[in-house]
């Protein structure tokens, strides 16, 4: 099971803006810092993409929700690039 951890200092939304380019409009990305435990000695920093006005996840341990996986065009299992949801392991 993939374990994702959010520390108290990361319970906040970080925003970044992507400027418009060619005929594409600019947009704002909403993210939260989390840490993935991938089996090494230390967890790896990652970013969770949030929706506009979504509250940040609270501190705790999580795992990706089953709706966050997709089967790719060659039949392999992948995590969704956008729209990943996580569910608490602390409950």
C-alpha positions in Angstrom: 0.0 0.0 0.0 1.3 3.4 -0.9 1.5 5.7 2.2 1.3 9.4 1.8 2.1 11.7 4.8 1.1 15.3 5.4 2.9 17.1 8.2 1.3 20.0 10.1 3.5 22.6 8.5 2.2 21.5 5.1 -1.5 22.0 5.9 -1.8 24.9 3.4 -2.6 25.5 -0.2 0.2 26.8 -2.4 -0.7 28.5 -5.7 1.3 29.1 -8.8 0.4 30.8 -12.0 1.0 29.6 -15.5 1.1 32.6 -17.9 -0.9 32.5 -21.1 1.0 31.3 -24.2 0.1 31.4 -27.8 -3.7 31.0 -27.8 -3.9 29.2 -24.5 -5.2 31.3 -21.5 -3.2 31.5 -18.3 -4.2 29.4 -15.3 -3.7 29.0 -11.6 -2.6 25.7 -10.1 -3.5 24.9 -6.5 -1.2 22.4 -4.7 -0.3 21.0 -1.3 3.1 19.4 -0.3 3.0 15.8 0.9 5.5 13.0 1.3 5.3 9.6 -0.4 6.8 6.6 1.4 8.3 4.5 -1.5 10.3 2.0 0.5 13.5 4.0 0.8 15.1 5.4 4.0 13.3 8.7 3.6 10.0 9.7 2.2 10.0 11.7 -1.1 8.4 15.2 -1.3 5.5 15.3 -3.8 2.7 17.7 -4.7 -1.0 17.0 -4.5 -3.1 19.0 -7.0 -6.2 20.6 -5.4 -9.3 22.1 -6.9 -9.9 25.8 -6.6 -11.3 26.6 -3.1 -10.6 23.1 -1.9 -9.5 23.0 1.7 -6.0 21.4 2.2 -5.8 17.9 3.6 -5.2 17.9 7.3 -2.0 16.4 8.8 -1.9 12.6 8.9 -1.3 9.6 6.8 -3.2 8.7 3.6 -3.3 6.4 0.7 -4.6 7.0 -2.8 -8.4 6.4 -3.2 -9.3 3.6 -5.6 -10.8 6.2 -8.0 -7.3 7.6 -8.4 -6.0 4.7 -10.5 -6.6 4.2 -14.3 -5.6 1.6 -16.8 -3.5 3.2 -19.5 -3.7 2.5 -23.3 -1.4 -0.5 -23.1 -3.2 -2.1 -20.2 -0.9 -1.0 -17.4 -2.1 0.5 -14.1 -1.2 4.1 -13.3 -2.0 6.8 -10.9 -4.1 9.6 -12.5 -2.0 12.6 -13.4 -4.7 15.0 -12.4 -7.6 14.6 -10.0 -6.0 12.2 -7.6 -7.9 11.8 -4.3 -6.4 10.4 -1.1 -8.1 8.8 1.9 -7.1 8.8 5.5 -5.3 5.8 7.1 -5.7 7.4 10.5 -9.4 6.6 10.9 
